């Protein structure tokens, strides 16, 4: 069975509770966290994209 690279991608916010839009792969993810982009703007990035692009979350859940 094929495993999705980006969990909980869906057609919109109804894809699941606690989802956020990943600005890097342009899809919804339950693992998205805020990160600061090179231009200084704050965007959300999922775990896969944070690992792929060496992005550091601004805050981590405790």
Order of alpha helices (4+ residues) and beta strands (2+ residues): beta-beta-beta-beta-alpha
